[in-house]
């Protein structure tokens, strides 16, 4: 049977596959998983649930919570329908600091390696995230030792992120070593999944020979959980005095990969107008923003901590406009997952990013907002001001964004794209194994 599989905006594979798609065992290794509120863990949980609903037997190996609401531990083992979750003890160095986060990741990496040495934890195909960044190394070694196919899911691109954040010099020997190791890992991978077109371009520039292995599969949001609740019916908006004023929301990680400076400059320009800025989350830049608010005496900025996932439908709809930002130099290295929740909430989007960002095309296609260059705080402020005085336009952009999500980025749509990539990885690996076995038995097999 000849089969072609195409993922959303991704690579197209075609080959002779002699078997139909059958249920298989998928093993997922990721450091973060609920009750952690890290976005990567929440996405993996939703993905695993939807793949399990399609008949896959899924084994998840993860760590104990490091980012959770007062919950320091979770059950070491859980069985939920087709999901088997195992949580290992992990080091709990200060996760907010780069060094502590790296050490936590290293200990999780070592425990994952021990887990994969046991055949019960490997399954038919292995899905490895970049949480921690060096985790895909395990796929390479397990493939060499046991012949197991693996798929790399790149949430972030390292060592490039570390270079842009000035953690390491571009000329450092470790960068060259890491790049060479990445190339080897990607070449041996059955498939590579990236979150955006610009991330695909970054990977291709580093390792052109893996171009046909790369699939672009976006993140997603559940439109049945996140609904466009009117502000006057939203208890979260009332609790924080947002129901009767135009409010602008930044929700999520306030880290060094995100441009908070342009947002704060816009807040300064609008400080004397009836417009409220709301920041929900934490990260390296949160305190910098708080210091600026105090220095400038700003009364139009409200800072709230991360909210529980169950509150997300209310926090995302408590404002009139939501913001997404990527710092200069980080395009193609990170992809903000918060965008998809905004679309589900039926709120317009303002993106602060570089001119070549994938966000610009996506927002244009969805007709759900506007994009601005980094440091263009005046353009951002003018757009906010325009929406504040044009409720019909605000509603139109929000509705358009939700409609686009329903057509492109629901959990069902994205899970099917993952299923295609993973199914093909399993089947093509089996085909190659059979061909290799036949060739070894009979060197003249292809001579007919």
Helices and strands as residue ranges (DSSP letters): E 2-6, E 12-16, E 25-29, H 39-53, E 57-63, E 77-80, E 83-88, H 98-116, G 119-121, E 125-129, H 136-146, E 149-154, H 160-164, H 173-188, E 191-194, H 197-206, G 208-213, E 214-216, G 231-233, H 235-239, E 246-251, H 261-269, E 275-280, H 286-296, E 301-304, G 309-311, H 312-315, E 321-325, H 338-344, E 348-352, H 358-366, E 369-372, H 377-388, H 391-408, H 411-441, G 445-447
